[in-house]
Amino acid sequence: MAESVRFYPLEGLPEIGPGAPLGDLLDQAISDAGFSLQEGDVLVVAQKVVSKAEGRILRLDEVTPSPFACALAQQMGRDPRLVEAVLRNCVRIVRCEPEAFIVETPHGFVCANAGIDRSNVAEEGSVLLLPIDPDASADGIRHKLEEHYGCPLAVIVSDTFGRPWRWGSANLAIGVSGIEPLTDLRGKTDASGRTLTATVLATADEIAAGAELCMGKADRIPAVLVRGATYVRGEGRATTMIMDRAHDLFR
């Protein structure tokens, strides 16, 4: 059990553009903040800077909406080009109405607008798409930092998602490296000696949610160093947190 968990926002990263060496820039931000990474540290990186570095930027004026997208857009009162972008980046429509356009992405994420975001995009008329493989994105950052610091680390790529039955959004892990995203406590005993039969902690999501308190929506802090968190090291994938259809009540 960790005595304390500390979250350190990393300020001063430049505006990230396609092809930017994100691992090197994060390394510099860590150094500029006066830190030297230690074994067990976790770096939480916002999806937006990962997508920007990977060139996952789409200009809406280059999108020609299909008749189906135009019909959906009229039904929901939305930009047909944005609806077309969502359709191109999903495998299934879950809910389609003016208040919510919920889809399933190729990654398996069930979220609003396929995770496509207009906020914090410098180029007018452009939107950000999710990384093609957020786990691979986390791997690349982690390997760069481990090469420099010579110790085992973990990296989480995070994004804000809404949650069933609750208002508001929260930061979740959409990509992980060096950490098992779930901590399975089944078979262990609680403080009263009872055997746990159903407890599986969403450890990566919990760390990502804590890091968001330091990021803010408009504070230009896309990365947070987390020190002291208890987690299981390993080569876990964020996709293991996605519930299969047999157990998912919302599919």
Secondary structure as UniProt FT lines:
FT   STRAND          6..9
FT   TURN            18..19
FT   HELIX           22..32
FT   TURN            33..34
FT   TURN            39..40
FT   STRAND          42..46
FT   HELIX           47..53
FT   TURN            54..55
FT   STRAND          57..59
FT   HELIX           60..62
FT   HELIX           67..76
FT   HELIX           80..88
FT   STRAND          92..97
FT   TURN            98..99
FT   STRAND          100..104
FT   TURN            106..107
FT   STRAND          110..112
FT   HELIX           113..115
FT   TURN            119..120
FT   TURN            124..125
FT   STRAND          126..128
FT   HELIX           134..149
FT   STRAND          154..163
FT   TURN            164..165
FT   STRAND          166..177
FT   STRAND          183..184
FT   TURN            186..187
FT   TURN            191..192
FT   STRAND          200..201
FT   HELIX           203..215
FT   STRAND          223..227
FT   HELIX           238..241
FT   TURN            245..247
FT   TURN            249..250
//
